[in-house]
């Protein structure tokens, strides 16, 4: 093959050739007769191996025939566009594969007749674009499909459902107890654990299914080609079991769990958004039911969630509308039958719902973070009320784990005491074991700071947790409150007395006050007195009363019981 050279080119083109050779594009000029008059060195190299295709005087038809033999299946698309471009004298761009190289060809008409054809090797660029596209559809940590690719495959599955009736399912997976791994061992350990979870999930599905990671510790499985719901139930059961097995990560034995929410198409929806939403509602139910389980979507779940959202909206407005109230339940010291203080208990007087039970709104307030401002209001109001009581009566206020996380608990307590004028020695902070389970070192520092102010600290619901005894060694509580479940067991279980006797003896040896909660009968009172408890609290003494009635109650005479 003899390529057109400087000497062979027309004078007008000869002067341009050095400049054209400097371009990264290959260039070929074709006259109005369809004959090649010039080709640059880059064009020759790009089309190397196609004999005679760019020789001087060769026709475009000859060049196209030479290209066709190496272009493969893509050549049909090229030939479908070329006649129109030539016939209408319009520019055209197309791609053709030659000898493992992908070339972009730009065809431009020249004034007065003829054509300029530019060639560019776009192999690397297209490969990078494909890689970038793949990365945009996959999770960088686990390599699983991400939310984008999941959406595409879910759209395809919904399309098949509508065309052929092929059923599919969404299984939304949320890891239980994953956050403590991140918090205690660090994010690199958490990332390594997520990779192992992803590997296990891959082993549970068929090649036609999709496993995706859509959030920090959230995964989704799209199960296709379902014949019956039992297939999906078996998969959900397998997921809970497999994810819950122990992991070995960098020398650490780690145990987490999985809660799974399931939505089936077409019964639970025929649109992607509806299926995802219903799977999320089922997941929420699974997490409420002690986690490490699976739940299928049920229509009433949506109604419950709507009711929950309405309750949340109302609760967010309740503080501003002053709908919360404090009631106080007195505590009696058995030695002398003397009232020593009251526990502050929140109530919600809703304008339409009436009195809303704390069991209905406190867990929700903790879940959405509203417990912090509500807890601050309780602390301030309790201090304002207690300062009107005769000294040295104290007020006990429950403090949630979320308030300890806020990092301003001590400052808030100081402010409440200062603005109310209540001495710190008349304030008692009640915590549950849940407070000490989270960031125990930091929590203990906060408790010591409260103690330094003069505030007393008590452990509520003692005996119901796994580590109550160990926490008594970590922090010298002023008071331990025996959970009401042990008091109620006095009449029905023989071990009730033994448990109360053991806790009372432990409190006495450690110099702590012991309060038995939930005392409702005179028989319970006598048994508790006999076992050595120092204080009692319950309906036998008084039910919780509104703040306006506390003074009248405190002024009443208290004969021996």
Buried (B, 14 or more C-beta within 10 A) or exposed (E): BEBBEEEBBEEEBBEBBEEBBEEEBBBBBBBEEBBBBBBBBBBBEBBBEBEEBBBBEBEBEBBBEBBBEBBEEBBEEBEEBBEEBBEEEEEBEBBBBBEEBBBBBBBBBEEEEBBBBBBBBBBEEEEEEEEEEEEEBBBEEBEBBBBEBBBBBBEBBBEBBEEEEBBBBBBBBBBBBBBEBBEEBEEEBBEBBBBBBBEBBEEBBEEEBBBBBBEEBBBBBBBBEBEEBEBBBEBBEBBBEBBBEEBEBEEEEBEBBBBBBBBBBBBBBEEBEBBBBBBBBBBBBBBEEEBBBBBBBBEEBEEBBEEBEEBBEBBEEBBEEEBBBBBBBBBBBBEEEEBBBBBBBBBBBBEEBEEBEEEEBBEBBBEEEBBBBBBBBBBBBBBBBBBEBEEEBBBBBBBBBBBBBBEEBBEBBBBBBEEBEBBBEBBBBBBBBBBBBBBBEEBBEBBEBBBEEEBBBBBBBBBBBEEBEEBBEBBEBBBBBBBBBBBBBBEEEEEBBEBBBBBBEBBBEEEBBBBBBBBBBEEBBEBBBEBBBBBBBBEBBBEBBEBEEBEEBBEEEEEEB
